[in-house]
Amino acid sequence: MALRVLVVDDEALARQRLRDMLAQLTPEVEVGEAADARSAYARLLSEVWDVVLLDVQMPGMDGLALAQLVRQRNPAPAVVFVTAHAEHALHAFELDAVDYLTKPVRRQRLQQALDKAQRWRPASASVGGAERDAGAAQAPAGAAAAALIIHERGRTERVPLDDVIYLKAEWKYVTVRTAARSYIYDGSLHQFERSQPQRWLRIHRNALVARDRVRALERVHEMPQGADEAFDGWVVRLDGVAERLQVSRRQLPHVREALLGSRLPC
């Protein structure tokens, strides 16, 4: 099935350059264009797109605001920012962007971004667009097979989701922790939480834990090694790992509710 890519940029030459590069990189690609964020959003509401190549600074609504709207779609297309302004990268990844390319874009970097985007395509990509519009969930690569495919240091490994104890956002990557070791995964917590809410419990802005691995919720007051101030807050203990993970004040009621439902100590 052809990859459907929407190019959003207020400069016609920039759109044409991306269109030409896409045609060179993959023959099975359908490319659409939008010259501003509002017209792009109209196309996203009425059509199914797999990837959005999105400029940041445009007249009217900017690309960051559009990305905020896009992430609320279900399923949502993968967003790849393409911009001359590197300073927006942090905000972009907070909006679950798959990648962030700076202009002028090199063909190799665009290919890498497309590879990342395709790993986050909806699990129902092989079915018709009408069915995808009906609400098929977007899932991390390998989720249909209950496993993650980890590419790390020239090695590809299949990690069963049942082995994953927690997921923690680290800059633009996710640390995948099992009892045996940690992996670096190229993705975002948002996709995991949205695709399998019954499996994951959010305990912090940057952390999800496997619900069936939570052993206890505890209040602690201690001076962490090397810290300047004492930590006074809540943590969870998890089966399979020694480390405790911090629970944010915002997520504490949800964690308590989940634990009371499973009759775990809190």
Disulfide bonds with the S-S distance in Angstrom:
none
